[in-house]
Amino acid sequence: MSRIGITMILLELFLLLIQYLIGMWINLFAVFPPLSSYGFMYGMMQAMFSVPELMIHMMVGILIGIISLIILVLFAVSGDYVLSLLGAFASISILMAGINGLEFVFSGFANNVFSYIMSFGLIFAVMAYSMILYMVLNRTERA
Protein backbone atom coordinates (compact mmCIF):
# COMPACT_ATOMS: atom_id res chain seq x y z
CA MET A 1 0.00 0.00 0.00
CA SER A 2 1.24 3.47 -0.76
CA ARG A 3 2.41 6.06 1.69
CA ILE A 4 -0.71 8.10 0.97
CA GLY A 5 -2.89 5.27 2.30
CA ILE A 6 -1.00 5.18 5.59
CA THR A 7 -1.20 8.97 5.84
CA MET A 8 -4.96 8.85 5.22
CA ILE A 9 -5.42 6.24 7.95
CA LEU A 10 -3.38 8.29 10.42
CA LEU A 11 -5.44 11.36 9.52
CA GLU A 12 -8.62 9.33 9.99
CA LEU A 13 -7.50 8.12 13.42
CA PHE A 14 -6.63 11.69 14.42
CA LEU A 15 -10.05 12.94 13.28
CA LEU A 16 -11.76 10.10 15.15
CA LEU A 17 -9.95 11.21 18.31
CA ILE A 18 -11.04 14.82 17.77
CA GLN A 19 -14.59 13.62 17.05
CA TYR A 20 -14.62 11.61 20.27
CA LEU A 21 -13.43 14.58 22.34
CA ILE A 22 -15.98 16.97 20.82
CA GLY A 23 -18.75 14.37 21.25
CA MET A 24 -17.89 13.81 24.90
CA TRP A 25 -17.84 17.55 25.52
CA ILE A 26 -21.27 17.89 23.91
CA ASN A 27 -22.60 14.91 25.85
CA LEU A 28 -21.37 16.22 29.19
CA PHE A 29 -21.64 20.01 28.99
CA ALA A 30 -23.90 21.19 26.16
CA VAL A 31 -27.41 22.39 26.95
CA PHE A 32 -29.82 21.76 24.11
CA PRO A 33 -33.00 23.76 23.56
CA PRO A 34 -36.22 21.75 23.36
CA LEU A 35 -36.82 20.73 19.75
CA SER A 36 -40.60 20.77 19.95
CA SER A 37 -40.98 24.38 21.11
CA TYR A 38 -41.02 25.85 17.57
CA GLY A 39 -41.76 22.84 15.42
CA PHE A 40 -39.42 20.00 14.62
CA MET A 41 -37.28 21.39 11.78
CA TYR A 42 -37.03 24.87 13.23
CA GLY A 43 -36.17 23.28 16.57
CA MET A 44 -33.36 21.36 14.86
CA MET A 45 -31.98 24.56 13.36
CA GLN A 46 -32.26 26.28 16.73
CA ALA A 47 -30.28 23.44 18.34
CA MET A 48 -27.57 23.72 15.67
CA PHE A 49 -27.19 27.47 16.15
CA SER A 50 -27.39 27.40 19.95
CA VAL A 51 -24.78 24.62 20.25
CA PRO A 52 -22.14 25.34 17.57
CA GLU A 53 -20.08 22.40 18.82
CA LEU A 54 -22.85 20.13 17.52
CA MET A 55 -22.44 21.59 14.03
CA ILE A 56 -18.66 21.12 14.26
CA HIS A 57 -19.25 17.53 15.43
CA MET A 58 -21.49 16.87 12.42
CA MET A 59 -19.08 18.45 9.92
CA VAL A 60 -16.11 16.47 11.29
CA GLY A 61 -18.29 13.35 11.06
CA ILE A 62 -18.99 14.02 7.39
CA LEU A 63 -15.27 14.53 6.75
CA ILE A 64 -14.50 11.25 8.55
CA GLY A 65 -17.07 9.46 6.39
CA ILE A 66 -15.60 10.86 3.16
CA ILE A 67 -12.06 9.92 4.17
CA SER A 68 -13.19 6.40 5.11
CA LEU A 69 -14.61 5.96 1.62
CA ILE A 70 -11.37 7.25 0.07
CA ILE A 71 -9.41 4.72 2.14
CA LEU A 72 -11.79 1.95 1.07
CA VAL A 73 -11.35 2.86 -2.60
CA LEU A 74 -7.55 2.88 -2.19
CA PHE A 75 -7.68 -0.68 -0.83
CA ALA A 76 -10.10 -1.84 -3.50
CA VAL A 77 -7.92 -0.43 -6.27
CA SER A 78 -4.82 -2.07 -4.78
CA GLY A 79 -6.57 -5.44 -5.04
CA ASP A 80 -5.89 -6.48 -1.46
CA TYR A 81 -8.97 -8.42 -0.36
CA VAL A 82 -8.20 -8.46 3.38
CA LEU A 83 -7.45 -4.73 3.59
CA SER A 84 -10.51 -3.98 1.47
CA LEU A 85 -12.65 -6.02 3.86
CA LEU A 86 -11.24 -4.21 6.89
CA GLY A 87 -11.70 -0.87 5.13
CA ALA A 88 -15.32 -1.75 4.37
CA PHE A 89 -15.85 -2.76 8.01
CA ALA A 90 -14.42 0.59 9.15
CA SER A 91 -16.60 2.52 6.68
CA ILE A 92 -19.74 0.64 7.77
CA SER A 93 -18.87 1.30 11.42
CA ILE A 94 -18.50 5.01 10.71
CA LEU A 95 -21.78 5.05 8.77
CA MET A 96 -23.47 3.25 11.69
CA ALA A 97 -22.11 5.86 14.10
CA GLY A 98 -23.35 8.69 11.89
CA ILE A 99 -26.84 7.27 11.49
CA ASN A 100 -27.16 6.71 15.22
CA GLY A 101 -25.90 10.24 15.84
CA LEU A 102 -28.71 11.58 13.67
CA GLU A 103 -31.18 9.33 15.49
CA PHE A 104 -29.92 10.75 18.78
CA VAL A 105 -30.53 14.30 17.53
CA PHE A 106 -33.96 13.36 16.12
CA SER A 107 -34.90 11.83 19.49
CA GLY A 108 -34.56 15.28 21.00
CA PHE A 109 -31.16 14.43 22.52
CA ALA A 110 -32.99 12.12 24.89
CA ASN A 111 -32.44 8.52 23.76
CA ASN A 112 -28.97 7.65 25.02
CA VAL A 113 -29.04 4.24 23.34
CA PHE A 114 -28.21 6.00 20.07
CA SER A 115 -25.26 7.75 21.70
CA TYR A 116 -24.09 4.42 23.09
CA ILE A 117 -24.28 2.75 19.66
CA MET A 118 -22.32 5.70 18.24
CA SER A 119 -19.47 4.76 20.57
CA PHE A 120 -19.40 1.24 19.11
CA GLY A 121 -18.96 2.73 15.64
CA LEU A 122 -15.91 4.60 16.90
CA ILE A 123 -14.44 1.55 18.63
CA PHE A 124 -14.93 -0.73 15.61
CA ALA A 125 -13.46 1.83 13.19
CA VAL A 126 -10.40 2.39 15.39
CA MET A 127 -9.92 -1.38 15.70
CA ALA A 128 -10.19 -1.90 11.94
CA TYR A 129 -7.79 0.92 11.10
CA SER A 130 -5.34 -0.26 13.76
CA MET A 131 -5.41 -3.76 12.27
CA ILE A 132 -4.81 -2.32 8.80
CA LEU A 133 -1.83 -0.31 10.02
CA TYR A 134 -0.42 -3.34 11.79
CA MET A 135 -0.77 -5.51 8.69
CA VAL A 136 0.66 -2.90 6.33
CA LEU A 137 3.61 -2.09 8.56
CA ASN A 138 4.41 -5.81 9.05
CA ARG A 139 4.38 -6.32 5.27
CA THR A 140 6.68 -3.34 4.83
CA GLU A 141 9.17 -4.63 7.41
CA ARG A 142 9.29 -8.10 5.83
CA ALA A 143 9.94 -6.78 2.35
N, C-alpha and C positions, 0 to 999 in steps of 0.2 A: 504494500500500500504506500502511496506517496506521502511525502512530508505534509502536504496540504490536508490530507485526511486526518493525520495525527493532530495537526494544529486546530482543525475544526472540532475534533472531539474534546480537546483541552478547552477550547472556547465554550463549547456546549456545557462542559462540567462547571466551568466558572459561572456561566449564566444560570445554571441550575442552582448553584450556591447562592447567588444574588437573589434569585427568585424565592428560594426558601427563606432567606432572611427578611425580605420584604413581606412575604406571606405571613410569617410569624409575627412581624410587627403589626400588620393589619389585624390579625387574629386576636392579638393581645391588647392593643391600644386604640384601635380605630373605633370611632362611634359613628354608626350608620344611621341616617334618617330613616323613618318608616317609609317603605315603598308605597304603601296603599294610601297615603295621605293626599296625593294629587293624581291618582291614577297610576297604573302600573308602569307604562313606558316613561312618563314624566318623572315618576319616582326613581326609576333606574338612572335617568340622566342626572337627577338631583344627587343621588348617591355617588355617581362618578365625579361630579364637580365638588361635592363636599368632602370627599376623601380622595385627593389626587393620587395617593399612594396606590389605590385600587386601580386607577387607570394605568399607572406605571407597571403594576403587577400584570395587568392584562397585556400591555404592549410587549413586555419582556417575554411573556408566555407565547405570544405570536411569533416573536423572533426565535425563541427556542424551538417551536414547531417547524419553522421554515428551515432552520439549520439541521434539525434531525432528518428532514426529508433530503436535504443536500447530502448529508452523510450516507443515508441509505442509497441514494443514487450512485455515489462514489463506489460503494461496495458492490452494487449490482453491476456497474460497468466493469469493475475489476474482475468479475467472474468468480469471486470467492463466495461459495455457498454459505459457509459457516458465519462469516462476517456479515453477509447480507441478512441472514436469519437473525443474528443478534441486533443488527441495525433496525430491522423491521420490528423486533420486540421492543426496542427502545422507543421507536416512533409511535408504536401503538400505546405504550405506557404514557408517553407525553400527551397523546391525543386523549387518552382516558382521563388524565389529570385535568386537561383543559375542559373537557365536557363536564366533569364533576365540579369544576370551579364555576362554570356557568350555572349549573344546577344549584349550587350553593347560593349564588347571587339571586337567582330566580326564586329561591325559597324564602327570600327576605332576610338572608344572612342568618337563618335560624336553624336549618337542618345540618348539624355538625357531621352527620354521616358522610355528606358529600366532601366536606373538608378532610375527613379522615381518609377517604378513598383517594383524594388528591395526593396525600402523602405517600400512598402506595405507588402511584405513578412516578413520583420523584425517586423513590427507593429502587424501583425496578429499572428505571432509565439509568441511574448511576451505576447499578450493578452491571447492566449490559455494556455500558461504555467502558467500565473498568475492565471487564472481561476482554473486550475488544483491544484495549490498550495493552493488556497483558499478553494476549496472543500475538499482536503485531510486534511488540518489542521482543518477545522470545524468538520470533521468526527472524527478526533483524540481527539478533545476537548470534544465531546459529549460522547465518549466511556469511 
